[in-house]
Amino acid sequence: MLRYQLRTLLIVLAIGPPVLAYVGSYYFVSRRGYAHADSIGLSKSFFFVPPEADRDGRLDGRYQRFYWPLIQLELMLGTGRYPFAGTRGLS
């Protein structure tokens, strides 16, 4: 019985920190994006990266692909916004 508890504990200790880092980084980046979008009057948009930091939109797209599972989960829960799909850097 103790063998199974130790194995479970080791699995949780091995998987837990990367999962917490993934979710924590998503939370930080998404909330920063929400604040930026709201500050410029685009409350229905969602920016992971402010336009000054990502002029060609590549970094934004990478974040959207990387965090896709959490974006979908947040949309299902009703607490998120749809990712921005506009044309950045073309103005």
Protein Blocks (a to p, Z undefined) as FASTA:
>chain_A
ZZmmmmmmmmmmmmmmmmmmmmmmmmmmmmmmmmmmmmnopakbccfbdfklmmnommmm
mmmmmmmmmmmmmmmnopaccddfbdehkZZ
